[in-house]
């Protein structure tokens, strides 16, 4: 096969275009924990396939389907929801498609039948398309919150994704028309591109709004934890002061009882003293204010509902861990456990073990539950209806774990649910 100059320029230009697609993906996705070799292979596949389609097929509708499929395959390199993958695929393709159409029309090529071979061969046009595509992705990179789109609820996502899919359908419909004017096609394509930019902006603003709301919710939770912990500390201090105030009288009484050999009365008096000392509503007392506050606050709810709580805590007082992250992890997991146990009428319990050793934070939790599990896309999700106000979901926990190369595992049978979590803090 003999390659024309245009074909050579097109192939070389697609090296740069592949990089543009990579930059587009980086707008939506974090690259942490990405398999670099697999990622490179997926972009190489994209480069090979689009060049093969250009050389041997040149039918626009086939190129459209292939590009959509290849973009979706590339999104599999990154951790995300299926909704966001679809939105990313459509937005990126529609943006690049509109840019190419505008340049093609501007350079004087008017045949746009998507079912027959395309013989457009403007070298200047193909270069301009690549350059403008790169400029556009640089502009879109200014949207800082768009990577957080996984927290966008389904109803918002549905509204957002309808815009690019609808405009893509309208464009295809126009191209299928036997006699669309160049002016109509040009104006329509330009408007679609503008709408597409508006979709980027809308998606970014919604992500920012939800992120800010989430921060406010977590801040309120943290304040509630600290206020409760302050009350517990005051109650404990008050009890301690009372003991100290009466200590001389207690010691005198105990001495007399011991001297007179009244063992039973001595033990009874000692028992009363111990009860006063332990008369506090405090489960956790590791000295770590963040962890103690969260656990005490959550497990106060358990005590009020006659849920048996067993704790095994071994946490240093000066453990450095962001309050925001700890609130997400402990708050969400304890909320889920409490929510599960509340559904039971008997055998209601939660066992929590939390320890720090050799730079690792280890959490193990067991709770009774009714055996019903909510599974979405092969993963366990919280059964709380209000996921924002109840721990904001297990996906948020996993998001925190990624920052610390952590892992979380779940096991369960008909009556017990087990959670095991590991994080590397150093």
Helices and strands as residue ranges (DSSP letters): H 5-28, H 36-56, H 60-75, H 82-106, H 123-140, G 146-151, H 154-176, H 182-245, H 247-259, H 263-277, H 289-304, E 308-314, H 323-342, E 349-357, E 360-368, E 375-376, E 379-380, H 394-403, E 407-412, E 416-424
